[in-house]
Amino acid sequence: MFTVALVGGLHSDARRAAVDRLLADVPGSVALHHDLATAPATGTVARTVRDATGVLSAGETPLVNDCACCALREDLVPELARLRDSGFTRLAVVELWDSVEPKVMAEVVAAAGFRIGAVVTAVAPALLLPYLGNGDDLADVGLAAAATDRRTVADTWARQLEYAPVLAVTESADLDPGADADADRALLDQLHPTALRIPVDGGGLAAAVFAGFDVEAAAAAQHPACALLPQDADEHGVATYVWHHHRPFHPERLYAALEGLTCAATRSRGRFYLADRPDTLLAWDAAGGALCVESHGPWLVSLPDAAWEMVPPVRRAAAALDWHPEHGDRCQHLVFTSPGLDREGLAELLGSCLLTDAEYAAGRESWKGLGSAFDTLLEV
């Protein structure tokens, strides 16, 4: 059966090593790669198809809407169809360009009817912390996929890492002599504890890429309402702190604390709610010293009973696990992961942002007057 495997990640050397390993270990495999690096200057995206012996074909596809990723999407499906119809290809390895995120491309490939065997992110553990701490815009480092691309290195890398259920792990060729390999691996373990981690040199990657990948399940696992977030951990100087509460945040006090909370950890994520908008589920997503806060619709407790039938079962199950007799599924569930994490400081700062007993007792009508500090952030 013709199978597609996506291999991505900003760690380009690790990514190439993982693809080379698959080509060497899987008979009938080819790698398809679209190089977006020169697209802004040339107006085209370069495509190569290769196998273990070398380049089989090369070509170009024009930019679409001044967007290299759009051109990739337009060209990828016909190329995969050509490889499938040739009858000679068992595995098509799509090597994603540096800043291309696997979620988008996996959904494109699945929508076209191809079987996805796996989505893999290649990781050099020694580079994990430097990339997660890099708040530079992709455009400033030559990695933007379009003129309108406003992503940063850190948030792009975090999404690449956390979406893939398989991590192909390799070592960097130029390790810092002072690097702590145990700490690097502890950070990787804590950021994505459910991932299958396979050493590129270990020979297990070939079997993993045929296991099967469910695009809908992967999307659900990324939704802030039901994401399986990391648990408390502390190993080799790297810690993960899980903070959970049901009382609402005071919008003004939380807004004032955002910089301190964002900079307190290499990576933080989760879901939360504010007293002035208690029915809105908000997602917290921070990396590289930058925070993204987005609305993800209503909490289930705020929906009429009839609407629950239209909610995916995984969302209902997640809500049941978090259910509170007074607040329903509304909660503050934030997770912070970092070397040298100050758990006590985080707990104190987060606690100070909750409503006081007196504010809470005043009730929901009173909460509406607590300020609208998040209106600009949420583009209300």
C-alpha positions as CSV (number, residue, x, y, z in Angstrom):
1,M,0.0,0.0,0.0
2,F,1.3,3.5,-0.9
3,T,2.0,5.4,2.3
4,V,3.1,8.9,3.0
5,A,5.2,9.9,5.9
6,L,5.8,13.6,6.8
7,V,9.2,14.5,8.4
8,G,9.6,18.1,9.6
9,G,11.3,20.3,12.1
10,L,13.5,23.4,12.3
11,H,16.5,21.2,13.1
12,S,17.5,20.7,9.5
13,D,20.5,18.4,10.0
14,A,18.5,16.1,12.2
15,R,15.6,16.2,9.7
16,R,17.9,15.3,6.8
17,A,19.5,12.4,8.8
18,A,16.0,11.0,9.6
19,V,15.0,11.1,5.9
20,D,18.3,9.5,4.8
21,R,17.8,6.7,7.3
22,L,14.3,6.0,6.0
23,L,15.5,6.0,2.4
24,A,18.3,3.5,3.3
25,D,16.0,1.2,5.4
26,V,12.8,1.1,3.4
27,P,12.9,-0.5,0.0
28,G,10.8,1.4,-2.6
29,S,11.0,4.7,-0.7
30,V,11.5,8.2,-2.2
31,A,11.8,11.6,-0.5
32,L,10.0,14.6,-1.8
33,H,11.2,18.0,-0.7
34,H,10.1,21.6,-1.6
35,D,12.8,24.2,-0.8
36,L,11.2,27.5,0.0
37,A,14.5,29.3,0.8
38,T,14.9,31.1,-2.5
39,A,11.2,31.6,-3.3
40,P,11.0,35.3,-2.4
41,A,13.9,36.1,-4.7
42,T,13.0,33.8,-7.6
43,G,9.3,33.6,-7.4
44,T,9.5,29.8,-7.6
45,V,9.7,26.9,-5.2
46,A,12.3,24.3,-6.0
47,R,11.2,20.6,-5.8
48,T,13.5,17.5,-5.7
49,V,12.6,13.9,-5.6
50,R,15.4,11.5,-4.5
51,D,15.9,8.0,-3.3
52,A,18.8,6.3,-1.5
53,T,21.0,6.6,-4.6
54,G,20.5,10.3,-5.3
55,V,18.3,12.8,-7.0
56,L,15.7,11.2,-9.4
57,S,14.1,14.4,-10.6
58,A,14.0,18.2,-10.0
59,G,11.6,20.9,-10.9
60,E,10.1,24.2,-10.0
61,T,6.6,25.4,-9.2
62,P,5.6,29.1,-9.2
63,L,4.5,31.0,-6.1
64,V,0.8,31.1,-5.3
65,N,-0.5,34.4,-3.8
66,D,3.1,35.3,-3.0
67,C,3.1,32.4,-0.5
68,A,5.6,29.6,-0.7
69,C,3.5,27.3,1.5
70,C,0.6,27.8,-0.8
71,A,2.8,26.8,-3.8
72,L,3.9,23.7,-1.8
73,R,0.3,22.7,-1.2
74,E,-0.7,23.1,-4.8
75,D,2.3,21.1,-6.0
76,L,2.5,18.4,-3.4
77,V,-0.7,16.5,-4.1
78,P,-0.1,16.0,-7.8
79,E,3.5,14.9,-7.1
80,L,2.3,12.3,-4.5
81,A,-0.3,11.1,-7.0
82,R,2.4,10.7,-9.7
83,L,4.5,8.6,-7.3
84,R,1.6,6.5,-6.2
85,D,0.4,5.8,-9.8
86,S,3.9,4.9,-10.9
87,G,3.6,1.6,-9.0
88,F,7.2,1.7,-7.9
89,T,6.9,3.7,-4.7
90,R,6.0,2.1,-1.4
91,L,6.8,5.0,0.9
92,A,6.8,8.7,0.0
93,V,8.7,10.7,2.6
94,V,7.7,14.3,2.5
95,E,10.6,16.2,3.9
96,L,9.0,19.5,5.0
97,W,11.0,22.7,4.7
98,D,12.3,24.3,7.9
99,S,9.4,26.4,9.1
100,V,6.5,24.4,7.5
101,E,4.3,23.1,10.2
102,P,3.2,19.5,9.9
103,K,-0.4,20.0,10.9
104,V,-1.3,22.0,7.8
105,M,0.5,19.6,5.5
106,A,-0.9,16.5,7.1
107,E,-4.4,17.8,6.7
108,V,-3.7,18.6,3.0
109,V,-2.4,15.1,2.4
110,A,-5.2,13.4,4.2
111,A,-7.9,15.4,2.5
112,A,-6.5,14.3,-0.9
113,G,-7.1,10.7,0.1
114,F,-3.6,9.5,0.8
115,R,-2.8,7.2,3.7
116,I,-0.4,8.9,6.2
117,G,1.7,6.4,8.0
118,A,3.3,8.9,10.5
119,V,4.1,12.5,11.2
120,V,7.7,12.8,12.5
121,T,9.6,15.7,13.9
122,A,13.3,15.4,13.9
123,V,15.1,16.7,17.0
124,A,18.6,17.3,18.1
125,P,18.2,17.5,21.9
126,A,21.1,20.0,22.3
127,L,19.3,22.5,20.1
128,L,15.9,22.1,21.8
129,L,16.4,24.8,24.4
130,P,18.1,27.4,22.1
131,Y,15.3,27.1,19.6
132,L,12.5,27.3,22.2
133,G,14.2,30.4,23.6
134,N,14.5,32.1,20.3
135,G,11.9,34.9,20.0
136,D,13.2,36.1,16.6
137,D,10.6,36.5,13.9
138,L,11.0,33.9,11.1
139,A,11.2,36.7,8.6
140,D,14.3,38.1,10.4
141,V,16.2,34.8,10.1
142,G,15.1,34.0,6.5
143,L,12.6,31.3,7.4
144,A,9.3,33.0,6.7
145,A,7.0,31.1,4.4
146,A,5.2,34.2,3.1
147,A,5.5,38.0,3.2
148,T,2.7,38.0,5.8
149,D,4.3,35.3,8.0
150,R,4.5,36.7,11.6
151,R,5.5,33.6,13.4
152,T,8.6,33.3,15.6
153,V,11.2,30.6,15.7
154,A,10.1,29.5,19.2
155,D,6.4,29.2,18.7
156,T,6.9,27.5,15.3
157,W,9.3,25.0,16.8
158,A,7.0,24.3,19.7
159,R,4.1,23.4,17.4
160,Q,6.3,21.2,15.2
161,L,7.5,19.4,18.3
162,E,4.1,18.9,20.0
163,Y,2.0,17.9,17.0
164,A,4.1,14.9,15.9
165,P,3.5,11.6,17.8
166,V,6.9,10.4,16.6
167,L,10.2,12.2,17.4
168,A,13.3,11.1,15.4
169,V,16.2,11.9,17.8
170,T,19.7,12.5,16.7
171,E,22.8,14.2,18.2
172,S,24.1,17.6,17.0
173,A,27.5,17.3,15.4
174,D,28.8,20.4,17.1
175,L,27.7,20.0,20.7
176,D,28.7,22.7,23.2
177,P,31.4,21.1,25.5
178,G,29.5,22.5,28.5
179,A,26.1,21.1,27.4
180,D,24.2,18.8,29.7
181,A,22.8,16.0,27.6
182,D,20.7,14.6,30.5
183,A,19.0,18.0,31.0
184,D,18.4,18.3,27.2
185,R,16.7,14.9,27.2
186,A,14.7,15.7,30.4
187,L,13.4,18.8,28.7
188,L,12.4,16.8,25.6
189,D,10.7,14.2,27.8
190,Q,8.7,16.8,29.7
191,L,7.6,18.9,26.7
192,H,6.2,15.9,24.9
193,P,5.9,13.0,27.3
194,T,3.5,10.9,25.1
195,A,5.7,10.9,22.0
196,L,7.5,7.9,20.7
197,R,11.1,8.8,20.7
198,I,13.3,6.9,18.2
199,P,17.1,7.3,17.8
200,V,17.8,7.9,14.1
201,D,20.8,5.6,14.3
202,G,18.8,2.9,16.2
203,G,17.0,1.4,13.2
204,G,13.4,1.6,14.6
205,L,12.2,4.5,12.5
206,A,11.3,2.4,9.4
207,A,8.6,0.5,11.3
208,A,7.2,3.6,13.0
209,V,6.4,5.4,9.7
210,F,3.9,2.7,8.6
211,A,1.9,2.6,11.9
212,G,-0.8,5.0,10.7
213,F,-1.8,8.6,11.6
214,D,-5.2,10.0,12.4
215,V,-5.5,13.6,11.4
216,E,-8.7,14.2,13.3
217,A,-7.4,12.7,16.5
218,A,-4.2,14.8,16.2
219,A,-6.2,18.0,15.8
220,A,-8.3,17.1,18.8
221,A,-5.2,16.5,20.8
222,Q,-4.0,20.0,20.1
223,H,-7.3,21.7,21.0
224,P,-6.8,23.6,24.3
225,A,-10.0,22.1,25.8
226,C,-8.8,18.5,25.6
227,A,-5.1,18.7,25.0
228,L,-3.2,16.1,27.1
229,L,-0.8,18.5,28.9
230,P,2.4,17.4,30.6
231,Q,2.3,16.4,34.3
232,D,4.4,17.6,37.2
233,A,8.1,16.6,36.8
234,D,11.5,17.5,38.1
235,E,14.6,15.9,36.7
236,H,18.2,17.0,35.9
237,G,17.4,20.6,36.8
238,V,14.4,20.7,34.4
239,A,10.9,21.0,35.9
240,T,7.3,21.1,34.8
241,Y,4.8,22.8,37.1
242,V,1.1,22.2,36.7
243,W,-1.2,24.9,38.1
244,H,-4.8,24.1,38.4
245,H,-7.6,26.2,39.9
246,H,-11.4,26.8,39.4
247,R,-11.7,30.4,40.6
248,P,-11.7,33.0,37.8
249,F,-8.8,35.3,37.1
250,H,-9.1,39.1,37.7
251,P,-8.5,40.4,34.2
252,E,-6.5,43.5,35.2
253,R,-4.2,41.7,37.6
254,L,-3.5,38.9,35.2
255,Y,-2.8,41.3,32.4
256,A,-0.3,43.1,34.6
257,A,1.4,39.8,35.4
258,L,1.7,38.5,31.8
259,E,5.3,39.5,31.2
260,G,6.4,37.8,34.4
261,L,4.5,34.7,33.7
262,T,5.6,34.4,30.1
263,C,9.3,34.9,30.9
264,A,9.1,32.5,33.9
265,A,9.4,29.4,31.7
266,T,10.9,28.2,28.4
267,R,7.4,26.9,27.4
268,S,4.0,27.3,28.9
269,R,0.5,26.4,27.7
270,G,-3.0,25.5,28.8
271,R,-6.5,26.9,29.1
272,F,-7.9,29.6,31.4
273,Y,-10.8,32.0,31.9
274,L,-11.4,35.6,33.1
275,A,-14.0,36.9,35.5
276,D,-15.3,39.5,33.0
277,R,-15.9,36.8,30.3
278,P,-16.5,33.6,32.3
279,D,-18.2,31.7,29.4
280,T,-15.2,32.0,27.1
281,L,-12.5,29.3,27.0
282,L,-9.1,31.0,26.4
283,A,-5.9,29.3,25.3
284,W,-2.5,30.2,26.7
285,D,0.5,29.5,24.4
286,A,3.9,30.9,25.2
287,A,7.5,30.2,24.0
288,G,10.6,32.3,23.5
289,G,9.3,35.1,25.8
290,A,6.2,35.7,23.6
291,L,2.6,34.9,24.6
292,C,-0.4,34.2,22.3
293,V,-3.8,34.3,23.9
294,E,-6.8,33.1,21.8
295,S,-10.5,32.5,22.3
296,H,-11.7,29.0,21.6
297,G,-15.4,29.4,22.0
298,P,-17.6,28.6,25.0
299,W,-16.9,26.3,27.9
300,L,-19.3,23.3,27.7
301,V,-21.0,24.3,31.0
302,S,-22.2,27.5,29.3
303,L,-23.9,25.6,26.4
304,P,-27.6,24.5,26.5
305,D,-28.0,20.7,27.0
306,A,-29.2,20.2,23.4
307,A,-25.9,21.6,22.0
308,W,-23.8,18.9,23.8
309,E,-24.8,16.4,21.1
310,M,-22.9,18.4,18.6
311,V,-19.7,18.4,20.7
312,P,-17.1,15.8,19.8
313,P,-16.9,12.9,22.3
314,V,-13.3,13.6,23.1
315,R,-14.3,17.1,24.2
316,R,-17.1,15.8,26.4
317,A,-14.7,13.3,28.0
318,A,-12.1,15.9,28.8
319,A,-14.8,18.2,30.3
320,A,-16.0,15.3,32.5
321,L,-12.5,14.8,33.9
322,D,-12.3,18.4,34.9
323,W,-15.9,18.9,36.0
324,H,-16.6,21.0,39.1
325,P,-20.0,21.1,40.8
326,E,-20.1,24.9,40.7
327,H,-17.9,25.8,37.7
328,G,-18.5,22.9,35.4
329,D,-15.5,22.5,33.0
330,R,-14.3,26.1,33.6
331,C,-10.9,26.0,35.0
332,Q,-7.4,27.5,35.1
333,H,-5.0,24.7,33.8
334,L,-1.6,26.1,33.0
335,V,1.6,24.1,32.6
336,F,5.1,25.6,32.8
337,T,8.3,23.8,31.7
338,S,11.8,25.1,32.0
339,P,15.3,24.5,33.4
340,G,15.6,26.3,36.8
341,L,11.8,26.8,37.2
342,D,10.7,28.8,40.2
343,R,7.6,26.8,41.2
344,E,7.0,28.8,44.4
345,G,7.3,32.1,42.6
346,L,4.9,31.0,39.9
347,A,2.3,29.7,42.4
348,E,2.4,33.0,44.3
349,L,2.1,35.2,41.2
350,L,-0.7,33.1,39.7
351,G,-2.6,33.0,43.0
352,S,-2.4,36.8,43.2
353,C,-4.2,37.1,39.9
354,L,-7.3,35.2,41.0
355,L,-10.4,36.9,42.4
356,T,-10.2,37.6,46.1
357,D,-12.8,36.1,48.4
358,A,-14.7,39.4,48.5
359,E,-14.5,39.9,44.7
360,Y,-15.7,36.3,44.1
361,A,-18.6,36.7,46.5
362,A,-19.8,39.8,44.7
363,G,-21.0,37.6,41.9
364,R,-20.9,37.6,38.1
365,E,-22.7,40.9,37.5
366,S,-20.0,42.6,39.6
367,W,-17.2,40.8,37.7
368,K,-18.3,42.5,34.4
369,G,-16.9,45.8,35.8
370,L,-13.5,44.5,36.7
371,G,-11.9,45.9,33.6
372,S,-11.3,45.0,30.0
373,A,-7.5,44.7,29.9
374,F,-7.6,41.7,27.5
375,D,-9.9,43.3,24.9
376,T,-7.0,44.5,22.8
377,L,-5.1,41.2,23.1
378,L,-8.2,39.3,22.0
379,E,-9.0,41.9,19.3
380,V,-12.5,42.5,20.7
